[in-house]
Amino acid sequence: MPQAQLAKTLRVMIPLVCPDLDVCPARVDVLKVYVSPALTGELKKFVASLR
């Protein structure tokens, strides 16, 4: 798997690994990833490619 695709996959996996952010030990790191404008754009492209 190319590195860029792997990074996207890992970012999408976060909610599966840490579904309850209130008790997640990695909460701060998860929130940092989700507030990234770059991630938002990449996730939109990824979702569009699935359609």
mmCIF file of the N, C-alpha and C atoms, coordinates in Angstrom:
data_MODEL
# 
_entry.id   MODEL 
# 
loop_
_atom_site.group_PDB 
_atom_site.id 
_atom_site.type_symbol 
_atom_site.label_atom_id 
_atom_site.label_alt_id 
_atom_site.label_comp_id 
_atom_site.label_asym_id 
_atom_site.label_entity_id 
_atom_site.label_seq_id 
_atom_site.pdbx_PDB_ins_code 
_atom_site.Cartn_x 
_atom_site.Cartn_y 
_atom_site.Cartn_z 
_atom_site.occupancy 
_atom_site.B_iso_or_equiv 
_atom_site.pdbx_formal_charge 
_atom_site.auth_seq_id 
_atom_site.auth_comp_id 
_atom_site.auth_asym_id 
_atom_site.auth_atom_id 
_atom_site.pdbx_PDB_model_num 
ATOM 1   N N  . MET A 1 1  ? 0.859   -1.172 0.000  1.00 0.00 ? 1  MET A N  1 
ATOM 2   C CA . MET A 1 1  ? 0.000   0.000  0.000  1.00 0.00 ? 1  MET A CA 1 
ATOM 3   C C  . MET A 1 1  ? 0.905   1.233  0.000  1.00 0.00 ? 1  MET A C  1 
ATOM 4   N N  . PRO A 1 2  ? 0.643   2.188  -0.908 1.00 0.00 ? 2  PRO A N  1 
ATOM 5   C CA . PRO A 1 2  ? 1.438   3.418  -0.916 1.00 0.00 ? 2  PRO A CA 1 
ATOM 6   C C  . PRO A 1 2  ? 1.304   4.169  0.411  1.00 0.00 ? 2  PRO A C  1 
ATOM 7   N N  . GLN A 1 3  ? 2.337   4.908  0.753  1.00 0.00 ? 3  GLN A N  1 
ATOM 8   C CA . GLN A 1 3  ? 2.361   5.620  2.033  1.00 0.00 ? 3  GLN A CA 1 
ATOM 9   C C  . GLN A 1 3  ? 1.189   6.593  2.172  1.00 0.00 ? 3  GLN A C  1 
ATOM 10  N N  . ALA A 1 4  ? 0.846   7.303  1.112  1.00 0.00 ? 4  ALA A N  1 
ATOM 11  C CA . ALA A 1 4  ? -0.260  8.260  1.198  1.00 0.00 ? 4  ALA A CA 1 
ATOM 12  C C  . ALA A 1 4  ? -1.579  7.546  1.501  1.00 0.00 ? 4  ALA A C  1 
ATOM 13  N N  . GLN A 1 5  ? -1.790  6.408  0.860  1.00 0.00 ? 5  GLN A N  1 
ATOM 14  C CA . GLN A 1 5  ? -3.021  5.644  1.100  1.00 0.00 ? 5  GLN A CA 1 
ATOM 15  C C  . GLN A 1 5  ? -3.031  5.075  2.514  1.00 0.00 ? 5  GLN A C  1 
ATOM 16  N N  . LEU A 1 6  ? -1.881  4.652  2.980  1.00 0.00 ? 6  LEU A N  1 
ATOM 17  C CA . LEU A 1 6  ? -1.779  4.129  4.342  1.00 0.00 ? 6  LEU A CA 1 
ATOM 18  C C  . LEU A 1 6  ? -2.127  5.219  5.358  1.00 0.00 ? 6  LEU A C  1 
ATOM 19  N N  . ALA A 1 7  ? -1.633  6.423  5.141  1.00 0.00 ? 7  ALA A N  1 
ATOM 20  C CA . ALA A 1 7  ? -1.936  7.528  6.056  1.00 0.00 ? 7  ALA A CA 1 
ATOM 21  C C  . ALA A 1 7  ? -3.433  7.802  6.077  1.00 0.00 ? 7  ALA A C  1 
ATOM 22  N N  . LYS A 1 8  ? -4.071  7.796  4.917  1.00 0.00 ? 8  LYS A N  1 
ATOM 23  C CA . LYS A 1 8  ? -5.517  8.010  4.850  1.00 0.00 ? 8  LYS A CA 1 
ATOM 24  C C  . LYS A 1 8  ? -6.259  6.912  5.599  1.00 0.00 ? 8  LYS A C  1 
ATOM 25  N N  . THR A 1 9  ? -5.836  5.689  5.386  1.00 0.00 ? 9  THR A N  1 
ATOM 26  C CA . THR A 1 9  ? -6.492  4.556  6.031  1.00 0.00 ? 9  THR A CA 1 
ATOM 27  C C  . THR A 1 9  ? -6.382  4.654  7.549  1.00 0.00 ? 9  THR A C  1 
ATOM 28  N N  . LEU A 1 10 ? -5.219  4.993  8.031  1.00 0.00 ? 10 LEU A N  1 
ATOM 29  C CA . LEU A 1 10 ? -5.031  5.109  9.478  1.00 0.00 ? 10 LEU A CA 1 
ATOM 30  C C  . LEU A 1 10 ? -5.902  6.217  10.061 1.00 0.00 ? 10 LEU A C  1 
ATOM 31  N N  . ARG A 1 11 ? -6.042  7.317  9.338  1.00 0.00 ? 11 ARG A N  1 
ATOM 32  C CA . ARG A 1 11 ? -6.872  8.417  9.836  1.00 0.00 ? 11 ARG A CA 1 
ATOM 33  C C  . ARG A 1 11 ? -8.342  8.024  9.879  1.00 0.00 ? 11 ARG A C  1 
ATOM 34  N N  . VAL A 1 12 ? -8.758  7.235  8.937  1.00 0.00 ? 12 VAL A N  1 
ATOM 35  C CA . VAL A 1 12 ? -10.147 6.782  8.922  1.00 0.00 ? 12 VAL A CA 1 
ATOM 36  C C  . VAL A 1 12 ? -10.385 5.752  10.032 1.00 0.00 ? 12 VAL A C  1 
ATOM 37  N N  . MET A 1 13 ? -9.358  5.025  10.395 1.00 0.00 ? 13 MET A N  1 
ATOM 38  C CA . MET A 1 13 ? -9.481  3.987  11.413 1.00 0.00 ? 13 MET A CA 1 
ATOM 39  C C  . MET A 1 13 ? -9.594  4.537  12.834 1.00 0.00 ? 13 MET A C  1 
ATOM 40  N N  . ILE A 1 14 ? -9.205  5.776  13.037 1.00 0.00 ? 14 ILE A N  1 
ATOM 41  C CA . ILE A 1 14 ? -9.214  6.350  14.395 1.00 0.00 ? 14 ILE A CA 1 
ATOM 42  C C  . ILE A 1 14 ? -10.560 6.187  15.083 1.00 0.00 ? 14 ILE A C  1 
ATOM 43  N N  . PRO A 1 15 ? -11.676 6.535  14.433 1.00 0.00 ? 15 PRO A N  1 
ATOM 44  C CA . PRO A 1 15 ? -12.961 6.389  15.139 1.00 0.00 ? 15 PRO A CA 1 
ATOM 45  C C  . PRO A 1 15 ? -13.296 4.941  15.483 1.00 0.00 ? 15 PRO A C  1 
ATOM 46  N N  . LEU A 1 16 ? -12.755 4.021  14.728 1.00 0.00 ? 16 LEU A N  1 
ATOM 47  C CA . LEU A 1 16 ? -13.009 2.610  15.030 1.00 0.00 ? 16 LEU A CA 1 
ATOM 48  C C  . LEU A 1 16 ? -12.209 2.148  16.236 1.00 0.00 ? 16 LEU A C  1 
ATOM 49  N N  . VAL A 1 17 ? -11.023 2.688  16.377 1.00 0.00 ? 17 VAL A N  1 
ATOM 50  C CA . VAL A 1 17 ? -10.151 2.308  17.489 1.00 0.00 ? 17 VAL A CA 1 
ATOM 51  C C  . VAL A 1 17 ? -10.544 3.047  18.763 1.00 0.00 ? 17 VAL A C  1 
ATOM 52  N N  . CYS A 1 18 ? -10.988 4.283  18.612 1.00 0.00 ? 18 CYS A N  1 
ATOM 53  C CA . CYS A 1 18 ? -11.279 5.133  19.760 1.00 0.00 ? 18 CYS A CA 1 
ATOM 54  C C  . CYS A 1 18 ? -12.671 5.750  19.589 1.00 0.00 ? 18 CYS A C  1 
ATOM 55  N N  . PRO A 1 19 ? -13.714 4.934  19.630 1.00 0.00 ? 19 PRO A N  1 
ATOM 56  C CA . PRO A 1 19 ? -15.055 5.432  19.334 1.00 0.00 ? 19 PRO A CA 1 
ATOM 57  C C  . PRO A 1 19 ? -15.641 6.371  20.389 1.00 0.00 ? 19 PRO A C  1 
ATOM 58  N N  . ASP A 1 20 ? -15.206 6.268  21.621 1.00 0.00 ? 20 ASP A N  1 
ATOM 59  C CA . ASP A 1 20 ? -15.740 7.125  22.677 1.00 0.00 ? 20 ASP A CA 1 
ATOM 60  C C  . ASP A 1 20 ? -14.648 8.096  23.118 1.00 0.00 ? 20 ASP A C  1 
ATOM 61  N N  . LEU A 1 21 ? -14.627 9.271  22.498 1.00 0.00 ? 21 LEU A N  1 
ATOM 62  C CA . LEU A 1 21 ? -13.551 10.227 22.773 1.00 0.00 ? 21 LEU A CA 1 
ATOM 63  C C  . LEU A 1 21 ? -13.524 10.703 24.218 1.00 0.00 ? 21 LEU A C  1 
ATOM 64  N N  . ASP A 1 22 ? -14.634 10.646 24.910 1.00 0.00 ? 22 ASP A N  1 
ATOM 65  C CA . ASP A 1 22 ? -14.647 11.098 26.308 1.00 0.00 ? 22 ASP A CA 1 
ATOM 66  C C  . ASP A 1 22 ? -13.735 10.265 27.200 1.00 0.00 ? 22 ASP A C  1 
ATOM 67  N N  . VAL A 1 23 ? -13.532 9.007  26.857 1.00 0.00 ? 23 VAL A N  1 
ATOM 68  C CA . VAL A 1 23 ? -12.696 8.137  27.686 1.00 0.00 ? 23 VAL A CA 1 
ATOM 69  C C  . VAL A 1 23 ? -11.474 7.608  26.940 1.00 0.00 ? 23 VAL A C  1 
ATOM 70  N N  . CYS A 1 24 ? -11.233 8.109  25.768 1.00 0.00 ? 24 CYS A N  1 
ATOM 71  C CA . CYS A 1 24 ? -10.122 7.642  24.945 1.00 0.00 ? 24 CYS A CA 1 
ATOM 72  C C  . CYS A 1 24 ? -8.789  8.182  25.482 1.00 0.00 ? 24 CYS A C  1 
ATOM 73  N N  . PRO A 1 25 ? -7.816  7.305  25.732 1.00 0.00 ? 25 PRO A N  1 
ATOM 74  C CA . PRO A 1 25 ? -6.525  7.791  26.221 1.00 0.00 ? 25 PRO A CA 1 
ATOM 75  C C  . PRO A 1 25 ? -5.766  8.609  25.170 1.00 0.00 ? 25 PRO A C  1 
ATOM 76  N N  . ALA A 1 26 ? -6.121  8.463  23.914 1.00 0.00 ? 26 ALA A N  1 
ATOM 77  C CA . ALA A 1 26 ? -5.456  9.206  22.842 1.00 0.00 ? 26 ALA A CA 1 
ATOM 78  C C  . ALA A 1 26 ? -6.311  10.373 22.352 1.00 0.00 ? 26 ALA A C  1 
ATOM 79  N N  . ARG A 1 27 ? -7.219  10.843 23.186 1.00 0.00 ? 27 ARG A N  1 
ATOM 80  C CA . ARG A 1 27 ? -8.192  11.872 22.797 1.00 0.00 ? 27 ARG A CA 1 
ATOM 81  C C  . ARG A 1 27 ? -7.541  13.115 22.182 1.00 0.00 ? 27 ARG A C  1 
ATOM 82  N N  . VAL A 1 28 ? -6.519  13.629 22.808 1.00 0.00 ? 28 VAL A N  1 
ATOM 83  C CA . VAL A 1 28 ? -5.868  14.848 22.320 1.00 0.00 ? 28 VAL A CA 1 
ATOM 84  C C  . VAL A 1 28 ? -5.294  14.626 20.925 1.00 0.00 ? 28 VAL A C  1 
ATOM 85  N N  . ASP A 1 29 ? -4.633  13.506 20.724 1.00 0.00 ? 29 ASP A N  1 
ATOM 86  C CA . ASP A 1 29 ? -4.052  13.213 19.419 1.00 0.00 ? 29 ASP A CA 1 
ATOM 87  C C  . ASP A 1 29 ? -5.135  13.031 18.359 1.00 0.00 ? 29 ASP A C  1 
ATOM 88  N N  . VAL A 1 30 ? -6.207  12.362 18.718 1.00 0.00 ? 30 VAL A N  1 
ATOM 89  C CA . VAL A 1 30 ? -7.316  12.147 17.778 1.00 0.00 ? 30 VAL A CA 1 
ATOM 90  C C  . VAL A 1 30 ? -7.914  13.487 17.375 1.00 0.00 ? 30 VAL A C  1 
ATOM 91  N N  . LEU A 1 31 ? -8.143  14.353 18.318 1.00 0.00 ? 31 LEU A N  1 
ATOM 92  C CA . LEU A 1 31 ? -8.730  15.655 18.007 1.00 0.00 ? 31 LEU A CA 1 
ATOM 93  C C  . LEU A 1 31 ? -7.801  16.500 17.141 1.00 0.00 ? 31 LEU A C  1 
ATOM 94  N N  . LYS A 1 32 ? -6.507  16.413 17.387 1.00 0.00 ? 32 LYS A N  1 
ATOM 95  C CA . LYS A 1 32 ? -5.546  17.147 16.550 1.00 0.00 ? 32 LYS A CA 1 
ATOM 96  C C  . LYS A 1 32 ? -5.646  16.702 15.102 1.00 0.00 ? 32 LYS A C  1 
ATOM 97  N N  . VAL A 1 33 ? -5.797  15.409 14.891 1.00 0.00 ? 33 VAL A N  1 
ATOM 98  C CA . VAL A 1 33 ? -5.903  14.882 13.529 1.00 0.00 ? 33 VAL A CA 1 
ATOM 99  C C  . VAL A 1 33 ? -7.182  15.378 12.871 1.00 0.00 ? 33 VAL A C  1 
ATOM 100 N N  . TYR A 1 34 ? -8.290  15.354 13.600 1.00 0.00 ? 34 TYR A N  1 
ATOM 101 C CA . TYR A 1 34 ? -9.569  15.724 13.013 1.00 0.00 ? 34 TYR A CA 1 
ATOM 102 C C  . TYR A 1 34 ? -9.727  17.212 12.749 1.00 0.00 ? 34 TYR A C  1 
ATOM 103 N N  . VAL A 1 35 ? -9.001  18.075 13.432 1.00 0.00 ? 35 VAL A N  1 
ATOM 104 C CA . VAL A 1 35 ? -9.141  19.504 13.182 1.00 0.00 ? 35 VAL A CA 1 
ATOM 105 C C  . VAL A 1 35 ? -8.231  19.974 12.050 1.00 0.00 ? 35 VAL A C  1 
ATOM 106 N N  . SER A 1 36 ? -7.499  19.062 11.463 1.00 0.00 ? 36 SER A N  1 
ATOM 107 C CA . SER A 1 36 ? -6.603  19.406 10.376 1.00 0.00 ? 36 SER A CA 1 
ATOM 108 C C  . SER A 1 36 ? -7.374  19.669 9.087  1.00 0.00 ? 36 SER A C  1 
ATOM 109 N N  . PRO A 1 37 ? -7.238  20.855 8.510  1.00 0.00 ? 37 PRO A N  1 
ATOM 110 C CA . PRO A 1 37 ? -7.911  21.136 7.237  1.00 0.00 ? 37 PRO A CA 1 
ATOM 111 C C  . PRO A 1 37 ? -7.448  20.186 6.130  1.00 0.00 ? 37 PRO A C  1 
ATOM 112 N N  . ALA A 1 38 ? -6.197  19.794 6.185  1.00 0.00 ? 38 ALA A N  1 
ATOM 113 C CA . ALA A 1 38 ? -5.677  18.870 5.175  1.00 0.00 ? 38 ALA A CA 1 
ATOM 114 C C  . ALA A 1 38 ? -6.402  17.529 5.249  1.00 0.00 ? 38 ALA A C  1 
ATOM 115 N N  . LEU A 1 39 ? -6.669  17.060 6.451  1.00 0.00 ? 39 LEU A N  1 
ATOM 116 C CA . LEU A 1 39 ? -7.377  15.789 6.604  1.00 0.00 ? 39 LEU A CA 1 
ATOM 117 C C  . LEU A 1 39 ? -8.790  15.901 6.068  1.00 0.00 ? 39 LEU A C  1 
ATOM 118 N N  . THR A 1 40 ? -9.441  16.993 6.339  1.00 0.00 ? 40 THR A N  1 
ATOM 119 C CA . THR A 1 40 ? -10.807 17.189 5.847  1.00 0.00 ? 40 THR A CA 1 
ATOM 120 C C  . THR A 1 40 ? -10.848 17.073 4.332  1.00 0.00 ? 40 THR A C  1 
ATOM 121 N N  . GLY A 1 41 ? -9.921  17.737 3.670  1.00 0.00 ? 41 GLY A N  1 
ATOM 122 C CA . GLY A 1 41 ? -9.864  17.670 2.214  1.00 0.00 ? 41 GLY A CA 1 
ATOM 123 C C  . GLY A 1 41 ? -9.565  16.272 1.712  1.00 0.00 ? 41 GLY A C  1 
ATOM 124 N N  . GLU A 1 42 ? -8.645  15.597 2.357  1.00 0.00 ? 42 GLU A N  1 
ATOM 125 C CA . GLU A 1 42 ? -8.277  14.240 1.947  1.00 0.00 ? 42 GLU A CA 1 
ATOM 126 C C  . GLU A 1 42 ? -9.434  13.264 2.155  1.00 0.00 ? 42 GLU A C  1 
ATOM 127 N N  . LEU A 1 43 ? -10.141 13.406 3.269  1.00 0.00 ? 43 LEU A N  1 
ATOM 128 C CA . LEU A 1 43 ? -11.278 12.517 3.519  1.00 0.00 ? 43 LEU A CA 1 
ATOM 129 C C  . LEU A 1 43 ? -12.394 12.744 2.506  1.00 0.00 ? 43 LEU A C  1 
ATOM 130 N N  . LYS A 1 44 ? -12.628 13.999 2.114  1.00 0.00 ? 44 LYS A N  1 
ATOM 131 C CA . LYS A 1 44 ? -13.634 14.290 1.111  1.00 0.00 ? 44 LYS A CA 1 
ATOM 132 C C  . LYS A 1 44 ? -13.266 13.651 -0.218 1.00 0.00 ? 44 LYS A C  1 
ATOM 133 N N  . LYS A 1 45 ? -11.999 13.744 -0.596 1.00 0.00 ? 45 LYS A N  1 
ATOM 134 C CA . LYS A 1 45 ? -11.530 13.111 -1.844 1.00 0.00 ? 45 LYS A CA 1 
ATOM 135 C C  . LYS A 1 45 ? -11.685 11.593 -1.764 1.00 0.00 ? 45 LYS A C  1 
ATOM 136 N N  . PHE A 1 46 ? -11.337 11.036 -0.622 1.00 0.00 ? 46 PHE A N  1 
ATOM 137 C CA . PHE A 1 46 ? -11.420 9.588  -0.424 1.00 0.00 ? 46 PHE A CA 1 
ATOM 138 C C  . PHE A 1 46 ? -12.860 9.110  -0.552 1.00 0.00 ? 46 PHE A C  1 
ATOM 139 N N  . VAL A 1 47 ? -13.774 9.806  0.106  1.00 0.00 ? 47 VAL A N  1 
ATOM 140 C CA . VAL A 1 47 ? -15.185 9.429  0.059  1.00 0.00 ? 47 VAL A CA 1 
ATOM 141 C C  . VAL A 1 47 ? -15.722 9.567  -1.367 1.00 0.00 ? 47 VAL A C  1 
ATOM 142 N N  . ALA A 1 48 ? -15.339 10.636 -2.044 1.00 0.00 ? 48 ALA A N  1 
ATOM 143 C CA . ALA A 1 48 ? -15.787 10.826 -3.424 1.00 0.00 ? 48 ALA A CA 1 
ATOM 144 C C  . ALA A 1 48 ? -15.287 9.705  -4.329 1.00 0.00 ? 48 ALA A C  1 
ATOM 145 N N  . SER A 1 49 ? -14.103 9.197  -4.051 1.00 0.00 ? 49 SER A N  1 
ATOM 146 C CA . SER A 1 49 ? -13.557 8.121  -4.885 1.00 0.00 ? 49 SER A CA 1 
ATOM 147 C C  . SER A 1 49 ? -14.293 6.798  -4.665 1.00 0.00 ? 49 SER A C  1 
ATOM 148 N N  . LEU A 1 50 ? -15.007 6.681  -3.550 1.00 0.00 ? 50 LEU A N  1 
ATOM 149 C CA . LEU A 1 50 ? -15.753 5.451  -3.265 1.00 0.00 ? 50 LEU A CA 1 
ATOM 150 C C  . LEU A 1 50 ? -17.088 5.397  -3.993 1.00 0.00 ? 50 LEU A C  1 
ATOM 151 N N  . ARG A 1 51 ? -17.560 6.538  -4.458 1.00 0.00 ? 51 ARG A N  1 
ATOM 152 C CA . ARG A 1 51 ? -18.863 6.614  -5.116 1.00 0.00 ? 51 ARG A CA 1 
ATOM 153 C C  . ARG A 1 51 ? -18.802 6.198  -6.541 1.00 0.00 ? 51 ARG A C  1 
# 
